[in-house]
Amino acid sequence: RSPERTTRRNGTRPKTLATPAGEVDLQLPKLREGSFFPSLLHPRRRVDKALYAVICQAWIDGVSTRKVEHLVRALGNDTGISRSTVSRICGEIDEAVHEFLHRRIDHTWFPYLFLDATYLDVRHRGRVVSQALVVATGVSGEGRREILGMALGDAETTDFWTEFLRSLRERGLKVATDADPLGVIL
């Protein structure tokens, strides 16, 4: 209890949310004074994006589809979510990432190109290995930063960097034609 918290809980009320992944049954707390509505939920709106975000984050973190089903049950959906639905949702992520990584980048000229790499532990062919993730960030003439591309490889070798930079050029990265100090030379 505090001066700011003057009310008390008075049971719960059921709330069923319809999502494309299935219905989620929740128990929202009732208060003696005032009302409570979780910030995650919006009145009279579907929360499929929130549920999808939980599923996607779990998938990104390497949680199995079976454990995702248990997670959804723990969130209040008694029926859970099928493994095929989790796979379908994650397949949609794969498609979106593929589109992003192969989109054309010739919409503007980037006078600055920043290249960086980090090593991540990645599950590859049933085992966890350390791989290099390279990222190219462009800064447009207006000062807007944009991730232009990224790639995952075994190590930061000359061949890997050359292949990555050539893929950016093939996707439309505009390069300087002379040794302009503000230009990007590939």
C-alpha positions, -999 to +999 in steps of 0.1 A: +000+000+000+011+035-007-007+069-010-008+065-048-023+030-046-056+032-027-078+006-044-080-031-039-084-060-063-118-076-064-116-108-084-111-111-121-132-109-152-128-131-183-117-115-216-115-135-248-093-121-276-097-133-311-064-135-330-055-151-363-035-177-343-066-186-322-086-173-293-068-163-261-088-164-229-075-139-203-084-131-167-083-094-161-082-081-125-112-062-113-107-033-089-130-020-062-125+016-075-115+025-110-106+001-137-076-019-149-068-026-185-033-039-195-013-016-216-005-045-239-042-047-249-062-020-266-100-018-261-120-033-290-088-041-310-073-074-319-040-082-303-027-105-330+004-082-334+012-086-297+008-124-298+028-125-331+055-104-315+058-129-285+059-159-309+084-142-332+107-132-303+106-167-289+115-181-324+143-156-328+156-167-293+157-203-305+127-216-285+112-247-301+076-247-315+065-270-287+078-246-261+061-217-279+029-236-275+034-239-237+043-202-236+011-192-254-008-214-229+010-196-200-002-163-215-038-175-209-048-193-241-060-227-228-060-242-263-024-231-270-012-228-305-004-255-330+032-261-341+021-257-377+007-222-369+040-212-352+059-225-382+036-205-405+041-173-385+079-178-385+078-186-422+062-151-427+092-136-409+116-155-431+099-141-462+099-105-448+137-108-440+144-123-474+126-094-491+145-068-469+179-084-477+172-085-514+154-052-520+168-026-544+188+001-527+191+025-556+164+049-544+191+075-532+228+080-531+247+072-499+278+094-495+287+076-463+288+038-459+296+023-425+306-014-424+308-034-392+308-070-381+302-090-350+303-126-341+272-145-330+266-180-318+243-195-345+226-229-348+240-244-380+233-280-391+223-291-356+251-275-337+260-240-324+289-223-341+303-188-340+297-169-373+304-134-385+275-111-391+285-081-413+262-051-416+263-021-440+247+011-429+243+040-454+238+076-446+220+096-473+228+131-484+199+142-461+215+125-431+191+096-429+206+063-418+195+031-434+205-005-430+215-015-466+223-051-460+237-078-438+252-112-443+263-142-422+295-160-429+320-183-413+346-156-408+356-120-419+377-131-448+386-109-478+365-131-501+334-128-478+337-090-475+342-087-513+311-109-520+291-089-496+301-055-510+295-067-546+260-079-536+253-043-524+265-029-557+243-054-576+213-044-556+219-008-568+242+009-543+254+040-560+291+045-559+313+075-565+331+077-598+362+095-586+382+098-554+357+123-538+364+122-501+326+120-494+321+092-520+319+055-515+344+036-536+338-001-541 
